[in-house]
Every structure is written in C-alpha cells, then in structure tokens.
Amino acid sequence: MNIDHSADRPVDQPVGVQPISEFKSKSGLGRLFPALRYSMAGLRAAWHGEHAFRQEVCVFVAAALIAFMLPVTPWERLLMIGVFVLVLIVELINSAIEAVVDRVSLERNALSKNAKDFGSAAVLLTLLLAAATWLVILWPHFFGR
C-alpha cells in the first residue's frame, strides 16, 4: 500500500516514479511532427522575445552570405557557417536557462545570478570561437601564410 506524500502524484503510483507524458509514448512520425512543432515554437519565441537572438540571427545571415562569396573550400565554408549555428544554439540554451531561473523566482539570489552568468559566459566563449575560426580560415587568404 502506497501512502500519498504529494498532491501531484496519484496514490497508487510508487514514490519517485514520474508519470509518462502522452508525448513520450509516441514513436516515429507520431513523435517527429509534434517535436518539430515545439522546436518551431521555440524559435518563434526566441525571435520575438530575445533581442540578442535576433541580433545573432542577423549576424548569422550576413556571415553565411559572406562565406559564400569568399574564396574558401567547401569545408572551410561549412565550418564558418557552422560555428555561427553553434552561437545560435548556445544562445537558445542561455535563453532557456534564463527563462527557468526567472520562472523559479524573480528575487535576487547568488545561485540564480551564477546560472545566468554561466549561460552568458557560454555565449561569449562561443562568439570568441566563431571569431577565431573566421580569423584562422581567412588569414591565409588575405595575408598569406
């Protein structure tokens, strides 16, 4: 016999077992299409709600166009564009961290500040990686070896 210690858990469910969502029981295309909808909703929310994400998308588009105009190999071009996709990915993760921290509490807290600062630092490091990648690839093309 189980004793209910939580209003969120049915009495007959063992302690520590989380209910499986309806989404998790699907497989194949039944799971793919809802996942794609959620992903698109996330991109829309980031575009409409995150100024930094919009700025980075604009930089990404400009960088991709420039990468296609430069005299680089296809692998170099892929790396130049891919590193900016990585910037967007890390920015989305940073925005998710900020949203969760704000959802938990808006009051100032050292742990909340650290979580947000860590996410911001991850974005900064990714931007520095992007700049270094472009510099290493383009330096020989414009300044010789």
C-alpha positions as CSV (number, residue, x, y, z in Angstrom):
1,M,0.0,0.0,0.0
2,N,1.4,3.4,-1.0
3,I,1.0,6.5,1.1
4,D,0.4,9.7,-0.8
5,H,3.0,12.3,0.1
6,S,2.3,14.6,-2.8
7,A,-0.8,16.1,-4.3
8,D,0.8,15.8,-7.7
9,R,1.2,12.0,-7.6
10,P,-1.7,9.5,-7.7
11,V,-2.0,7.3,-4.6
12,D,-1.3,4.1,-6.5
13,Q,1.9,5.4,-8.1
14,P,5.2,4.5,-6.5
15,V,7.3,7.2,-4.8
16,G,9.9,8.6,-7.2
17,V,8.1,7.5,-10.4
18,Q,7.1,10.3,-12.7
19,P,4.1,9.9,-14.9
20,I,5.0,9.3,-18.6
21,S,3.7,12.0,-20.8
22,E,1.5,11.2,-23.7
23,F,4.2,12.7,-26.0
24,K,6.8,10.2,-24.7
25,S,4.7,7.2,-25.6
26,K,4.7,8.1,-29.3
27,S,7.4,6.9,-31.8
28,G,8.4,7.6,-35.3
29,L,6.5,10.2,-37.2
30,G,3.9,10.4,-34.4
31,R,6.7,11.9,-32.3
32,L,8.6,13.7,-35.0
33,F,5.9,16.1,-36.1
34,P,4.9,17.3,-32.6
35,A,8.6,17.7,-31.8
36,L,9.1,19.8,-34.9
37,R,6.1,22.0,-33.9
38,Y,7.6,22.5,-30.5
39,S,11.0,23.4,-32.0
40,M,9.5,25.9,-34.3
41,A,7.5,27.4,-31.4
42,G,10.8,27.7,-29.5
43,L,12.5,29.5,-32.5
44,R,9.5,31.9,-32.8
45,A,9.5,32.6,-29.0
46,A,13.3,33.3,-29.1
47,W,12.9,35.6,-32.2
48,H,10.0,37.6,-30.6
49,G,11.3,37.6,-27.0
50,E,15.1,37.7,-27.2
51,H,16.8,40.7,-28.6
52,A,20.3,39.0,-28.5
53,F,18.9,36.1,-30.5
54,R,17.6,38.4,-33.2
55,Q,21.0,40.2,-33.4
56,E,22.8,36.9,-33.7
57,V,20.4,35.6,-36.4
58,C,21.2,38.8,-38.4
59,V,24.9,38.2,-37.9
60,F,24.5,34.6,-38.9
61,V,22.6,35.6,-42.2
62,A,25.3,38.2,-43.0
63,A,28.1,35.7,-42.2
64,A,26.5,33.0,-44.3
65,L,26.2,35.3,-47.3
66,I,29.8,36.5,-46.9
67,A,31.0,32.9,-46.5
68,F,29.5,32.0,-49.9
69,M,31.3,35.0,-51.5
70,L,34.7,34.2,-50.2
71,P,37.4,32.1,-51.9
72,V,37.3,29.3,-49.4
73,T,36.9,25.5,-49.7
74,P,33.5,23.9,-49.1
75,W,34.8,22.5,-45.7
76,E,36.0,25.9,-44.6
77,R,32.7,27.4,-45.7
78,L,30.8,24.7,-43.7
79,L,33.0,25.5,-40.6
80,M,32.5,29.3,-41.0
81,I,28.7,28.9,-41.2
82,G,28.5,26.0,-38.6
83,V,30.3,28.0,-35.9
84,F,27.6,30.7,-36.2
85,V,24.9,28.0,-35.9
86,L,26.7,26.9,-32.7
87,V,26.4,30.5,-31.5
88,L,22.6,30.4,-32.1
89,I,22.3,27.0,-30.3
90,V,24.2,28.3,-27.2
91,E,22.1,31.5,-27.2
92,L,18.9,29.3,-27.2
93,I,20.3,27.3,-24.3
94,N,21.2,30.5,-22.5
95,S,17.7,31.9,-23.0
96,A,16.2,28.7,-21.7
97,I,18.4,28.9,-18.5
98,E,17.3,32.5,-18.0
99,A,13.6,31.6,-18.5
100,V,13.8,28.7,-16.0
101,V,15.6,30.9,-13.4
102,D,13.0,33.7,-13.8
103,R,10.2,31.1,-13.6
104,V,11.5,29.8,-10.3
105,S,11.9,33.2,-8.7
106,L,12.5,36.8,-9.7
107,E,14.1,37.7,-6.4
108,R,17.8,38.2,-6.4
109,N,19.8,35.2,-5.5
110,A,23.5,34.3,-5.9
111,L,22.7,30.9,-7.4
112,S,20.3,32.4,-9.9
113,K,22.9,35.1,-10.8
114,N,25.5,32.4,-11.3
115,A,23.3,30.3,-13.6
116,K,22.5,33.3,-15.8
117,D,26.2,34.4,-15.8
118,F,27.3,30.9,-16.7
119,G,24.9,30.9,-19.7
120,S,26.1,34.4,-20.7
121,A,29.7,33.3,-20.5
122,A,29.0,30.3,-22.7
123,V,27.6,32.6,-25.4
124,L,30.7,34.8,-25.1
125,L,33.1,31.9,-25.5
126,T,31.1,30.7,-28.5
127,L,31.3,34.1,-30.1
128,L,35.0,34.2,-29.5
129,L,35.3,30.7,-31.0
130,A,33.4,32.0,-34.1
131,A,35.7,35.0,-34.4
132,A,38.8,32.8,-34.0
133,T,37.5,30.3,-36.6
134,W,36.9,33.0,-39.2
135,L,40.3,34.6,-38.5
136,V,42.2,31.3,-38.8
137,I,40.4,30.4,-42.1
138,L,40.6,33.9,-43.7
139,W,44.1,35.0,-42.6
140,P,46.0,32.9,-45.2
141,H,43.6,34.0,-48.0
142,F,44.1,37.7,-47.3
143,F,47.5,38.0,-45.6
144,G,49.4,34.9,-46.8
145,R,50.7,32.1,-44.7
